[in-house]
Amino acid sequence: MRKWAIVLGLILMVLASQSSRAEVEEEHRMKQEEAILAGGCFWCIESALEHVPGVVEVMSGYTGGSQADPTYEEVSAKQTGHYEAVKVIFDPSRLSYKEVLDQFWRNINPTDEGGQFSDRGPQYRTAIFYLNEEQRKIADASKSKMEVSGTYDKPIVTPILKAGPFYRAEDYHQDYYRKNPLHYRLYRWGSGRDQYLNKIWEVAKANPSVKGGNAMATKKYGGRTDSELKKRLTPLQYNVTQKGRTEAPFANEYWNNKKEGIYVDIVSGEPLFSSTDKFDSGTGWPSFTKLLVPENIVEKEDRKFWMVRTEVRSKHGDSHLGHVFDDRPRPTGLRYCINSAALKFIPKEDLAKEGYGEHLKLFEA
């Protein structure tokens, strides 16, 4: 009898634990908030916002039209009045609605009435769809800030509209950038989106009178002269970042680092990755599922060694970091395989002291 009592007790403990975990998950879900945004091709807005710390999920869909359950073909044929849009589900304890909008502005051209970049037509217009009065006020303030920022030399035409029904797009369009990474990168570059955004925000950073954007837009990151780098970096760090070399697996500084913190470019200091997205890929190099600050990364085609790969470089330091591969399961399907020699690790407890205090919220309980 005693053995059965022990077994029964263990079973009850397991059931209680599962019930408690389910309650915690439900509590977290209930605290999540939503934002609905239209910024042209929903593939691009989904890929940009899904990597923002605090974002739980981004869903592509249609909103703002007159027909229930529209299809992609109907929306593309301009028969329904819908926008291509995304629904952003985020954790307000880590990311505010204002910060979601800050990221949104940085990924669109809000002065274009006829679409976005190479995508033309009413379905590709920009808009912010507010879900309640508080969101409307925050959106109005955010738009006003952009209007007086000096970032653009044309009027901002992105409307702020009351949200109506949001219809989830077909499965084919969800996470398109992960399912079809090569086609997506070619499409995105061909659309002209990245070229425009890089130009706009480089001008904004160079102009002290520009007040728009988020905190990242005002940080000063940059490289050094070659002679300075040779003095400051170790031979391995120099060869990796400046010559595109690869360090040895399992014999580098961070491959097995399990401490909490962020990883920045050893040359420029720009934030690149977080320990919250680091995982053991079994390759012997630091591996991450996503980027900490997507605008600090540049991807380039690499055809060395008789194969086609995607090289990852830092935007401001122009350091060779490693490569990105699409060979992993969710949450992103990506594996950023990075050289430790290209990175500097900033422990959680030193973030504020080192000037990276805005990332402390990543490690709040």
Buried (B, 14 or more C-beta within 10 A) or exposed (E): EEEEEEEEEEEEEEEEEEEEEEEEEEEEEEEEBBBBBBBBBBBBBBBBBBBBBBBBBBBBBBBBBEBEEBBBEBBBEEBBBBBBBBBBBBBEEBBBBBBBBBBBBBBBBBBBEEBBBEBEBBBBBBBBBBBEEEBBEBBEEBBEBBBEBBBBEEEBBBBBBEBEEBBEBEEEBBBBBBBBBEEBBEBBEEBBBBEBBEEBBEBBBEEEEBBBBBEBBEBEBEBBEEEEBEEEBEEBBBBBBBEBEBBEEEEBBBBEBEEBBBBBBBBBBBBBBBBBBBEEBEEBBBBBBBBBBBBBBBBEEBEEEEEEBBBBBBBBBBBBBBBBBBEBEEBBBBBBBBBBBBBBBBBBEEBEEBEBEBBEBBBEE
